Amino acid sequence: MSGVTILGLVGSIIILAALFEMMRRHRLREKYALIWALVALAIVTVAAFPALLINLSEAIGLEVPANLLFFGASMVIMVLTLQHSSELGRLEERTRTLAEEIALLRLEIGQHRDAAGREHSDLHADLRAPQPRDETTR
């Protein structure tokens, strides 16, 4: 085995181990784990069978197989970036909506407290007001 093959296999094993550990600790959602598992499997495949990369790059017409590898890696990064951007926009919208809902609920709670405070102060005012005396009880 060449050094490149060993390096690729060790790298993919590290990625898979980190992937399973992050999933075990619930730090990585399943949909992302699937993407990273596919990346790790692609690295294992290319590391174990480098002739696949060479034959594929020759079929496409590339002189250097590493160019195909870099192109594939850049495409994976681009797809991940687009997916994260889409999710970020969705989460920003959800955060804004939740902030608006919280503001409306706080306003409603404040109005209820004000109304309850007025009723409470009116009740105490009635209790503290001097009662008219009944002249017949003297």
OpenMM code with the backbone's topology and positions (N, CA, C; nanometers):
from openmm import Vec3, app, unit

residues = "MET SER GLY VAL THR ILE LEU GLY LEU VAL GLY SER ILE ILE ILE LEU ALA ALA LEU PHE GLU MET MET ARG ARG HIS ARG LEU ARG GLU LYS TYR ALA LEU ILE TRP ALA LEU VAL ALA LEU ALA ILE VAL THR VAL ALA ALA PHE PRO ALA LEU LEU ILE ASN LEU SER GLU ALA ILE GLY LEU GLU VAL PRO ALA ASN LEU LEU PHE PHE GLY ALA SER MET VAL ILE MET VAL LEU THR LEU GLN HIS SER SER GLU LEU GLY ARG LEU GLU GLU ARG THR ARG THR LEU ALA GLU GLU ILE ALA LEU LEU ARG LEU GLU ILE GLY GLN HIS ARG ASP ALA ALA GLY ARG GLU HIS SER ASP LEU HIS ALA ASP LEU ARG ALA PRO GLN PRO ARG ASP GLU THR THR ARG".split()
positions = [
    Vec3(0.0846, -0.1198, 0.0000),
    Vec3(0.0000, 0.0000, 0.0000),
    Vec3(0.0876, 0.1241, 0.0000),
    Vec3(0.0463, 0.2215, -0.0760),
    Vec3(0.1229, 0.3458, -0.0824),
    Vec3(0.0838, 0.4375, 0.0333),
    Vec3(0.1646, 0.5385, 0.0521),
    Vec3(0.1382, 0.6346, 0.1593),
    Vec3(0.0080, 0.7103, 0.1385),
    Vec3(-0.0249, 0.7399, 0.0124),
    Vec3(-0.1491, 0.8111, -0.0179),
    Vec3(-0.2700, 0.7258, 0.0179),
    Vec3(-0.2616, 0.5965, -0.0111),
    Vec3(-0.3714, 0.5055, 0.0214),
    Vec3(-0.3908, 0.4979, 0.1722),
    Vec3(-0.2813, 0.4826, 0.2453),
    Vec3(-0.2895, 0.4756, 0.3919),
    Vec3(-0.3435, 0.6059, 0.4479),
    Vec3(-0.2963, 0.7181, 0.3957),
    Vec3(-0.3443, 0.8484, 0.4420),
    Vec3(-0.4941, 0.8644, 0.4166),
    Vec3(-0.5408, 0.8231, 0.3001),
    Vec3(-0.6838, 0.8311, 0.2691),
    Vec3(-0.7670, 0.7420, 0.3585),
    Vec3(-0.7204, 0.6206, 0.3834),
    Vec3(-0.7943, 0.5290, 0.4702),
    Vec3(-0.7980, 0.5787, 0.6142),
    Vec3(-0.6849, 0.6280, 0.6639),
    Vec3(-0.6809, 0.6813, 0.8006),
    Vec3(-0.7708, 0.8041, 0.8126),
    Vec3(-0.7662, 0.8914, 0.7124),
    Vec3(-0.8522, 1.0108, 0.7146),
    Vec3(-0.9987, 0.9758, 0.7162),
    Vec3(-1.0378, 0.8792, 0.6348),
    Vec3(-1.1797, 0.8414, 0.6316),
    Vec3(-1.2225, 0.7719, 0.7599),
    Vec3(-1.1339, 0.6931, 0.8195),
    Vec3(-1.1662, 0.6290, 0.9481),
    Vec3(-1.1835, 0.7350, 1.0569),
    Vec3(-1.0994, 0.8369, 1.0554),
    Vec3(-1.1131, 0.9460, 1.1533),
    Vec3(-1.2457, 1.0195, 1.1337),
    Vec3(-1.2818, 1.0449, 1.0087),
    Vec3(-1.4094, 1.1124, 0.9805),
    Vec3(-1.5263, 1.0272, 1.0296),
    Vec3(-1.5235, 0.8974, 1.0006),
    Vec3(-1.6325, 0.8099, 1.0451),
    Vec3(-1.6391, 0.8011, 1.1972),
    Vec3(-1.5230, 0.7916, 1.2647),
    Vec3(-1.5224, 0.7861, 1.4113),
    Vec3(-1.5780, 0.9155, 1.4712),
    Vec3(-1.5366, 1.0292, 1.4164),
    Vec3(-1.5884, 1.1579, 1.4652),
    Vec3(-1.7383, 1.1691, 1.4380),
    Vec3(-1.7808, 1.1195, 1.3239),
    Vec3(-1.9219, 1.1215, 1.2865),
    Vec3(-2.0070, 1.0431, 1.3865),
    Vec3(-1.9646, 0.9204, 1.4161),
    Vec3(-2.0408, 0.8385, 1.5101),
    Vec3(-2.0383, 0.8972, 1.6511),
    Vec3(-1.9265, 0.9544, 1.6914),
    Vec3(-1.9183, 1.0154, 1.8246),
    Vec3(-2.0097, 1.1382, 1.8346),
    Vec3(-2.0122, 1.2202, 1.7304),
    Vec3(-2.0994, 1.3377, 1.7318),
    Vec3(-2.2461, 1.2978, 1.7301),
    Vec3(-2.2793, 1.1921, 1.6585),
    Vec3(-2.4177, 1.1444, 1.6586),
    Vec3(-2.4545, 1.0867, 1.7945),
    Vec3(-2.3621, 1.0179, 1.8577),
    Vec3(-2.3877, 0.9592, 1.9886),
    Vec3(-2.4153, 1.0682, 2.0923),
    Vec3(-2.3450, 1.1785, 2.0817),
    Vec3(-2.3627, 1.2902, 2.1753),
    Vec3(-2.4712, 1.3879, 2.1303),
    Vec3(-2.5406, 1.3550, 2.0239),
    Vec3(-2.6485, 1.4385, 1.9685),
    Vec3(-2.5999, 1.5768, 1.9297),
    Vec3(-2.4802, 1.5851, 1.8750),
    Vec3(-2.4254, 1.7119, 1.8273),
    Vec3(-2.4336, 1.7241, 1.6757),
    Vec3(-2.4833, 1.6191, 1.6108),
    Vec3(-2.4938, 1.6192, 1.4654),
    Vec3(-2.6261, 1.5549, 1.4278),
    Vec3(-2.7032, 1.6254, 1.3475),
    Vec3(-2.8325, 1.5720, 1.3043),
    Vec3(-2.8111, 1.4650, 1.1989),
    Vec3(-2.9115, 1.3795, 1.1856),
    Vec3(-2.8992, 1.2643, 1.0968),
    Vec3(-2.8807, 1.3037, 0.9516),
    Vec3(-2.9482, 1.4120, 0.9089),
    Vec3(-2.9363, 1.4492, 0.7680),
    Vec3(-2.7940, 1.4937, 0.7338),
    Vec3(-2.7253, 1.5565, 0.8281),
    Vec3(-2.5857, 1.5935, 0.8039),
    Vec3(-2.4954, 1.4725, 0.8161),
    Vec3(-2.5302, 1.3817, 0.9047),
    Vec3(-2.4497, 1.2611, 0.9211),
    Vec3(-2.4493, 1.1792, 0.7930),
    Vec3(-2.5603, 1.1753, 0.7242),
    Vec3(-2.5673, 1.1017, 0.5983),
    Vec3(-2.4728, 1.1623, 0.4951),
    Vec3(-2.4710, 1.2934, 0.4868),
    Vec3(-2.3820, 1.3606, 0.3913),
    Vec3(-2.2362, 1.3284, 0.4230),
    Vec3(-2.1997, 1.3408, 0.5512),
    Vec3(-2.0604, 1.3160, 0.5888),
    Vec3(-2.0240, 1.1687, 0.5763),
    Vec3(-2.1189, 1.0789, 0.5985),
    Vec3(-2.0917, 0.9363, 0.5786),
    Vec3(-2.0639, 0.9080, 0.4310),
    Vec3(-2.1402, 0.9729, 0.3432),
    Vec3(-2.1152, 0.9559, 0.2000),
    Vec3(-1.9786, 1.0107, 0.1606),
    Vec3(-1.9392, 1.1225, 0.2190),
    Vec3(-1.8066, 1.1795, 0.1920),
    Vec3(-1.6986, 1.0827, 0.2389),
    Vec3(-1.7157, 1.0278, 0.3591),
    Vec3(-1.6168, 0.9333, 0.4116),
    Vec3(-1.6092, 0.8070, 0.3249),
    Vec3(-1.7244, 0.7591, 0.2798),
    Vec3(-1.7238, 0.6406, 0.1922),
    Vec3(-1.6565, 0.6702, 0.0582),
    Vec3(-1.6757, 0.7895, 0.0064),
    Vec3(-1.6082, 0.8276, -0.1187),
    Vec3(-1.4574, 0.8332, -0.0979),
    Vec3(-1.4150, 0.8836, 0.0171),
    Vec3(-1.2708, 0.8886, 0.0455),
    Vec3(-1.2140, 0.7481, 0.0585),
    Vec3(-1.2864, 0.6590, 0.1254),
    Vec3(-1.2414, 0.5204, 0.1385),
    Vec3(-1.2310, 0.4554, 0.0007),
    Vec3(-1.3300, 0.4783, -0.0818),
    Vec3(-1.3309, 0.4180, -0.2153),
    Vec3(-1.2120, 0.4662, -0.2977),
    Vec3(-1.1896, 0.5963, -0.2973),
    Vec3(-1.0774, 0.6518, -0.3752),
    Vec3(-0.9439, 0.6071, -0.3167),
    Vec3(-0.9356, 0.5990, -0.1827),
    Vec3(-0.8099, 0.5567, -0.1202),
    Vec3(-0.7818, 0.4088, -0.1445),
    Vec3(-0.8865, 0.3276, -0.1377),
    Vec3(-0.8675, 0.1832, -0.1557),
    Vec3(-0.8470, 0.1462, -0.3027),
    Vec3(-0.9107, 0.2188, -0.3918),
    Vec3(-0.9021, 0.1881, -0.5349),
    Vec3(-0.8629, 0.3135, -0.6131),
    Vec3(-0.7388, 0.3569, -0.6047),
    Vec3(-0.6969, 0.4789, -0.6750),
    Vec3(-0.7091, 0.4677, -0.8270),
    Vec3(-0.7127, 0.3468, -0.8788),
    Vec3(-0.7273, 0.3289, -1.0238),
    Vec3(-0.8620, 0.3817, -1.0717),
    Vec3(-0.9642, 0.3771, -0.9835),
    Vec3(-1.0951, 0.4335, -1.0201),
    Vec3(-1.0831, 0.5820, -1.0531),
    Vec3(-1.0122, 0.6549, -0.9680),
    Vec3(-0.9944, 0.7986, -0.9907),
    Vec3(-0.9140, 0.8235, -1.1180),
    Vec3(-0.8134, 0.7438, -1.1379),
    Vec3(-0.7290, 0.7602, -1.2575),
    Vec3(-0.8106, 0.7314, -1.3835),
    Vec3(-0.8830, 0.6198, -1.3840),
    Vec3(-0.9632, 0.5834, -1.5020),
    Vec3(-1.0733, 0.6849, -1.5289),
    Vec3(-1.1381, 0.7335, -1.4240),
    Vec3(-1.2447, 0.8321, -1.4406),
    Vec3(-1.1892, 0.9639, -1.4941),
    Vec3(-1.0753, 1.0060, -1.4434),
    Vec3(-1.0169, 1.1319, -1.4926),
    Vec3(-0.9720, 1.1185, -1.6380),
    Vec3(-0.9226, 1.0019, -1.6765),
    Vec3(-0.8855, 0.9797, -1.8165),
    Vec3(-1.0098, 0.9788, -1.9058),
    Vec3(-1.1186, 0.9202, -1.8562),
    Vec3(-1.2435, 0.9149, -1.9345),
    Vec3(-1.3000, 1.0549, -1.9560),
    Vec3(-1.2842, 1.1400, -1.8574),
    Vec3(-1.3338, 1.2784, -1.8688),
    Vec3(-1.2387, 1.3627, -1.9532),
    Vec3(-1.1132, 1.3239, -1.9559),
    Vec3(-1.0157, 1.3979, -2.0352),
    Vec3(-0.9264, 1.4869, -1.9513),
    Vec3(-0.9166, 1.4594, -1.8235),
    Vec3(-0.8287, 1.5383, -1.7363),
    Vec3(-0.6901, 1.4767, -1.7335),
    Vec3(-0.5900, 1.5607, -1.7332),
    Vec3(-0.4512, 1.5138, -1.7318),
    Vec3(-0.4109, 1.4637, -1.5932),
    Vec3(-0.4555, 1.5343, -1.4912),
    Vec3(-0.4137, 1.5028, -1.3542),
    Vec3(-0.5357, 1.4560, -1.2743),
    Vec3(-0.5324, 1.3347, -1.2178),
    Vec3(-0.6462, 1.2851, -1.1404),
    Vec3(-0.6800, 1.3708, -1.0187),
    Vec3(-0.5812, 1.4394, -0.9651),
    Vec3(-0.6060, 1.5258, -0.8489),
    Vec3(-0.7020, 1.6392, -0.8837),
    Vec3(-0.7015, 1.6824, -1.0102),
    Vec3(-0.7947, 1.7871, -1.0519),
    Vec3(-0.9402, 1.7407, -1.0358),
    Vec3(-0.9656, 1.6154, -1.0717),
    Vec3(-1.0997, 1.5596, -1.0543),
    Vec3(-1.1349, 1.5522, -0.9068),
    Vec3(-1.0386, 1.5152, -0.8252),
    Vec3(-1.0606, 1.5080, -0.6809),
    Vec3(-1.0934, 1.6465, -0.6239),
    Vec3(-1.0181, 1.7465, -0.6648),
    Vec3(-1.0441, 1.8825, -0.6173),
    Vec3(-1.1780, 1.9352, -0.6688),
    Vec3(-1.2106, 1.9038, -0.7915),
    Vec3(-1.3391, 1.9459, -0.8459),
    Vec3(-1.4535, 1.8818, -0.7672),
    Vec3(-1.4436, 1.7525, -0.7411),
    Vec3(-1.5466, 1.6835, -0.6631),
    Vec3(-1.5590, 1.7414, -0.5230),
    Vec3(-1.4460, 1.7697, -0.4595),
    Vec3(-1.4482, 1.8280, -0.3253),
    Vec3(-1.5111, 1.9674, -0.3270),
    Vec3(-1.4781, 2.0464, -0.4289),
    Vec3(-1.5369, 2.1806, -0.4356),
    Vec3(-1.6874, 2.1743, -0.4599),
    Vec3(-1.7334, 2.0753, -0.5361),
    Vec3(-1.8774, 2.0589, -0.5590),
    Vec3(-1.9488, 2.0189, -0.4291),
    Vec3(-1.8876, 1.9318, -0.3511),
    Vec3(-1.9455, 1.8921, -0.2224),
    Vec3(-1.9552, 2.0138, -0.1300),
    Vec3(-1.8493, 2.0923, -0.1262),
    Vec3(-1.8499, 2.2122, -0.0416),
    Vec3(-1.9562, 2.3111, -0.0888),
    Vec3(-1.9700, 2.3260, -0.2203),
    Vec3(-2.0709, 2.4170, -0.2749),
    Vec3(-2.2113, 2.3716, -0.2370),
    Vec3(-2.2397, 2.2430, -0.2500),
    Vec3(-2.3723, 2.1905, -0.2150),
    Vec3(-2.4000, 2.2092, -0.0658),
    Vec3(-2.3003, 2.1813, 0.0172),
    Vec3(-2.3183, 2.2000, 0.1619),
    Vec3(-2.3422, 2.3468, 0.1964),
    Vec3(-2.2697, 2.4358, 0.1307),
    Vec3(-2.2870, 2.5789, 0.1548),
    Vec3(-2.4269, 2.6245, 0.1140),
    Vec3(-2.4740, 2.5802, -0.0014),
    Vec3(-2.6097, 2.6157, -0.0445),
    Vec3(-2.7146, 2.5626, 0.0519),
    Vec3(-2.6966, 2.4394, 0.0946),
    Vec3(-2.7925, 2.3794, 0.1866),
    Vec3(-2.7933, 2.4540, 0.3194),
    Vec3(-2.6758, 2.4880, 0.3710),
    Vec3(-2.6689, 2.5623, 0.4966),
    Vec3(-2.7246, 2.7040, 0.4816),
    Vec3(-2.7013, 2.7663, 0.3681),
    Vec3(-2.7569, 2.8999, 0.3441),
    Vec3(-2.9088, 2.8954, 0.3416),
    Vec3(-2.9623, 2.7946, 0.2781),
    Vec3(-3.1077, 2.7791, 0.2731),
    Vec3(-3.1652, 2.7590, 0.4131),
    Vec3(-3.1020, 2.6739, 0.4897),
    Vec3(-3.1506, 2.6490, 0.6260),
    Vec3(-3.1329, 2.7719, 0.7141),
    Vec3(-3.0251, 2.8445, 0.6955),
    Vec3(-3.0027, 2.9665, 0.7723),
    Vec3(-3.1121, 3.0692, 0.7443),
    Vec3(-3.1488, 3.0864, 0.6183),
    Vec3(-3.2567, 3.1789, 0.5844),
    Vec3(-3.3891, 3.1376, 0.6463),
    Vec3(-3.4164, 3.0081, 0.6439),
    Vec3(-3.5402, 2.9571, 0.7043),
    Vec3(-3.5395, 2.9804, 0.8550),
    Vec3(-3.4262, 2.9573, 0.9193),
    Vec3(-3.4171, 2.9768, 1.0639),
    Vec3(-3.4248, 3.1242, 1.1022),
    Vec3(-3.3668, 3.2125, 1.0203),
    Vec3(-3.3775, 3.3560, 1.0467),
    Vec3(-3.5232, 3.4009, 1.0404),
    Vec3(-3.5967, 3.3522, 0.9419),
    Vec3(-3.7386, 3.3858, 0.9297),
    Vec3(-3.8162, 3.3339, 1.0500),
    Vec3(-3.7856, 3.2115, 1.0910),
    Vec3(-3.8540, 3.1518, 1.2067),
    Vec3(-3.8219, 3.2292, 1.3343),
    Vec3(-3.6976, 3.2717, 1.3497),
    Vec3(-3.6579, 3.3502, 1.4665),
    Vec3(-3.7310, 3.4831, 1.4697),
    Vec3(-3.7418, 3.5488, 1.3546),
    Vec3(-3.8137, 3.6768, 1.3483),
    Vec3(-3.9598, 3.6581, 1.3849),
    Vec3(-4.0218, 3.5528, 1.3318),
    Vec3(-4.1627, 3.5252, 1.3622),
    Vec3(-4.1813, 3.4980, 1.5106),
    Vec3(-4.0919, 3.4191, 1.5699),
    Vec3(-4.1027, 3.3894, 1.7131),
    Vec3(-4.0821, 3.5149, 1.7977),
    Vec3(-3.9898, 3.6017, 1.7571),
    Vec3(-3.9675, 3.7259, 1.8313),
    Vec3(-4.0917, 3.8153, 1.8268),
    Vec3(-4.1562, 3.8207, 1.7105),
    Vec3(-4.2800, 3.8982, 1.6998),
    Vec3(-4.3900, 3.8391, 1.7865),
    Vec3(-4.4028, 3.7071, 1.7868),
    Vec3(-4.5041, 3.6425, 1.8696),
    Vec3(-4.4785, 3.6670, 2.0174),
    Vec3(-4.3523, 3.6625, 2.0592),
    Vec3(-4.3184, 3.6892, 2.1994),
    Vec3(-4.3526, 3.8326, 2.2353),
    Vec3(-4.3236, 3.9267, 2.1469),
    Vec3(-4.3556, 4.0675, 2.1742),
    Vec3(-4.5063, 4.0865, 2.1898),
    Vec3(-4.5845, 4.0223, 2.1039),
    Vec3(-4.7312, 4.0335, 2.1155),
    Vec3(-4.7815, 3.9699, 2.2446),
    Vec3(-4.7249, 3.8560, 2.2815),
    Vec3(-4.7664, 3.7906, 2.4063),
    Vec3(-4.7298, 3.8752, 2.5277),
    Vec3(-4.6123, 3.9374, 2.5256),
    Vec3(-4.5734, 4.0253, 2.6369),
    Vec3(-4.6665, 4.1453, 2.6468),
    Vec3(-4.7054, 4.2002, 2.5324),
    Vec3(-4.7994, 4.3112, 2.5321),
    Vec3(-4.9322, 4.2675, 2.5918),
    Vec3(-4.9806, 4.1514, 2.5517),
    Vec3(-5.1077, 4.1003, 2.6028),
    Vec3(-5.1001, 4.0732, 2.7530),
    Vec3(-4.9890, 4.0166, 2.7987),
    Vec3(-4.9723, 3.9919, 2.9423),
    Vec3(-4.9706, 4.1234, 3.0182),
    Vec3(-4.9020, 4.2234, 2.9641),
    Vec3(-4.8984, 4.3547, 3.0281),
    Vec3(-5.0375, 4.4165, 3.0376),
    Vec3(-5.1159, 4.4024, 2.9325),
    Vec3(-5.2524, 4.4565, 2.9354),
    Vec3(-5.3373, 4.3841, 3.0390),
    Vec3(-5.3218, 4.2529, 3.0494),
    Vec3(-5.3971, 4.1775, 3.1496),
    Vec3(-5.3541, 4.2154, 3.2915),
    Vec3(-5.2254, 4.2373, 3.3106),
    Vec3(-5.1765, 4.2778, 3.4433),
    Vec3(-5.2293, 4.4161, 3.4798),
    Vec3(-5.2297, 4.5072, 3.3820),
    Vec3(-5.2829, 4.6410, 3.4082),
    Vec3(-5.4303, 4.6339, 3.4452),
    Vec3(-5.5064, 4.5544, 3.3708),
    Vec3(-5.6486, 4.5409, 3.3986),
    Vec3(-5.6692, 4.4774, 3.5351),
    Vec3(-5.5908, 4.3760, 3.5681),
    Vec3(-5.6041, 4.3098, 3.6980),
    Vec3(-5.5605, 4.4044, 3.8095),
    Vec3(-5.4593, 4.4855, 3.7838),
    Vec3(-5.4143, 4.5823, 3.8847),
    Vec3(-5.5196, 4.6874, 3.9129),
    Vec3(-5.5885, 4.7344, 3.8079),
    Vec3(-5.6956, 4.8331, 3.8279),
    Vec3(-5.8098, 4.7717, 3.9071),
    Vec3(-5.8476, 4.6493, 3.8753),
    Vec3(-5.9555, 4.5833, 3.9492),
    Vec3(-5.9154, 4.5638, 4.0939),
    Vec3(-5.7894, 4.5265, 4.1154),
    Vec3(-5.7409, 4.5040, 4.2515),
    Vec3(-5.7398, 4.6349, 4.3307),
    Vec3(-5.6929, 4.7436, 4.2676),
    Vec3(-5.6894, 4.8726, 4.3384),
    Vec3(-5.8310, 4.9255, 4.3616),
    Vec3(-5.9241, 4.9013, 4.2688),
    Vec3(-6.0637, 4.9418, 4.2882),
    Vec3(-6.1252, 4.8669, 4.4051),
    Vec3(-6.0931, 4.7395, 4.4188),
    Vec3(-6.1462, 4.6592, 4.5287),
    Vec3(-6.0927, 4.7097, 4.6617),
    Vec3(-5.9630, 4.7387, 4.6680),
    Vec3(-5.9047, 4.7905, 4.7911),
    Vec3(-5.9586, 4.9297, 4.8231),
    Vec3(-5.9817, 5.0096, 4.7213),
    Vec3(-6.0368, 5.1436, 4.7446),
    Vec3(-6.1769, 5.1325, 4.8045),
    Vec3(-6.2559, 5.0376, 4.7565),
    Vec3(-6.3899, 5.0175, 4.8117),
    Vec3(-6.3823, 4.9724, 4.9567),
    Vec3(-6.2865, 4.8891, 4.9897),
    Vec3(-6.2734, 4.8398, 5.1261),
    Vec3(-6.2233, 4.9483, 5.2206),
    Vec3(-6.1391, 5.0385, 5.1709),
    Vec3(-6.0852, 5.1454, 5.2553),
    Vec3(-6.1782, 5.2648, 5.2657),
    Vec3(-6.2732, 5.2761, 5.1790),
    Vec3(-6.3649, 5.3922, 5.1829),
    Vec3(-6.4494, 5.3850, 5.3103),
    Vec3(-6.4687, 5.4987, 5.3713),
    Vec3(-6.5499, 5.4992, 5.4945),
    Vec3(-6.6931, 5.4565, 5.4627),
    Vec3(-6.7424, 5.3698, 5.5461),
    Vec3(-6.8776, 5.3194, 5.5288),
    Vec3(-6.9755, 5.4176, 5.5949),
    Vec3(-7.0904, 5.4399, 5.5321),
    Vec3(-7.1882, 5.5298, 5.5954),
    Vec3(-7.2389, 5.4652, 5.7250),
    Vec3(-7.2510, 5.5504, 5.8250),
    Vec3(-7.2969, 5.4993, 5.9545),
    Vec3(-7.4478, 5.4912, 5.9572),
    Vec3(-7.4875, 5.3897, 6.0208),
    Vec3(-7.6335, 5.3705, 6.0384),
    Vec3(-7.6686, 5.4340, 6.1730),
    Vec3(-7.7511, 5.5347, 6.1745),
    Vec3(-7.7865, 5.6082, 6.2942),
    Vec3(-7.8681, 5.5224, 6.3900),
    Vec3(-7.9306, 5.4204, 6.3439),
    Vec3(-8.0165, 5.3414, 6.4311),
    Vec3(-7.9371, 5.2468, 6.5192),
    Vec3(-7.8116, 5.2168, 6.4834),
    Vec3(-7.7346, 5.1236, 6.5616),
    Vec3(-7.6633, 5.1902, 6.6763),
    Vec3(-7.6677, 5.3185, 6.6932),
    Vec3(-7.6009, 5.3883, 6.8022),
    Vec3(-7.6713, 5.3734, 6.9297),
] * unit.nanometer
topology = app.Topology()
chain = topology.addChain("A")
for resn in residues:
    res = topology.addResidue(resn, chain)
    for name in ("N", "CA", "C"):
        topology.addAtom(name, app.Element.getBySymbol(name[0]), res)
